[in-house]
Amino acid sequence: MPSPSQPDWERALINRMALDYLRDQRNRRRWGIFFKLLILLYLIAILVAAYARDLIDGGDSGKAHTALIEVKGVIASETDASADRVIAALRKAFETEQVKGVILRINSPGGSPVQAGYINDEIKRLKAKYKQDKGKEMPVYAVAVDLCASGGYYIAVGADAIYVDKASLIGSIGVRIDGFGFEEAMKDLGIERRLLTAGDNKGILDPFSPLPESQRIFIQGVLDTLHRQFIGEVKMGRGDRLKGGDELFSGLFWSGQEAVELGLADGLGSSSSVARDIIGAETLVDYTRKRDLYESLAKRLGVGVASGLLETIGMGGGVVR
């Protein structure tokens, strides 16, 4: 530090402080560039890991093979098992000349009856169109893994046959609406519910209001209608293969071995065994529609973190959903 006894010591002090500040800024900038490079390398690693399987499978797509499509997790419009994703994969498989059969590998507890219904309808439409255009059948098989229940089974009955593991859980042919009632707890706590509606039933299923008997009957009627639709699809898909009675449609589920005995499934098998022994094209190629980079980052890192990282390296823009 300059001594106060030196001439122009104030200017020397200011110069020294300015130099120290600039040196500190350069160091911070270097570390900032270093961490941005690390983030970029990390994102590249995620991208490579997410799509490595596609690169490997793609090498076999030039010869006869079986198309594999995953239906995994809850079936809903914003999930990996949404109708948009599954139907896009089905259409791609039916359009590919080298595909000798399609396997829907299902591991799902169910979900939206609308999304499941879209997929079921599209399977039947694609099969009919393929037969009309090609003069032959495109076999479609459902293979249950751990769980093929409710909406998952709704999709499965659209296939030509269903194969399961002996320990798979199959069935749950029913419809449900979940909810809670807090009106008594609110009374005990002295809380007043203020719900204003235009329409006598607009607040139906409000958890903080009583459920009138008329609304309960109405909701039960809606559930019964959806249940009848579900039962109709099961009977249409399985036909005289069903060996059980009304208990099949009660919402119960069974092991894979019991499902075969009841006619809910056709036999024991895995994706590999069905491709090899039934379709006759042992090579499996995954046609499951993958998330793009932005969606993959949002799923792995969280919406906020992914957005921040992409903006940091200049890839931001749009909304992550």
Buried (B, 14 or more C-beta within 10 A) or exposed (E): EBEEEEEEEEEBBEEEEEEEEEEEEEEEEEEEEEEBEEBBEEBEEBBEEBBEEEEEBEEEBEEBBBBBBBBBBBBBBEBBBBBEBBBBBBBBBBEBEBBBBBBBBBBBBBBBBEBBBBBBBBBBBBBEEBEEEEEEEBBBBBBBBBBBBBBBBBBBBBBBBBBBBEEBBBBBBBBEEEEEBBBEEBEEEEEEEEEEEEEEEEBBBBEBBEBEEEBEEEBEEEBEEBBEBBBEBBBEBBEEEBEBEEEBBBBEBBBBBBBBEBBBBBEBBBBBBBBBEBBEBEBBBBBBBBBEBBBBBBBEBEEEEBBEBBEBEEBBEEEBE
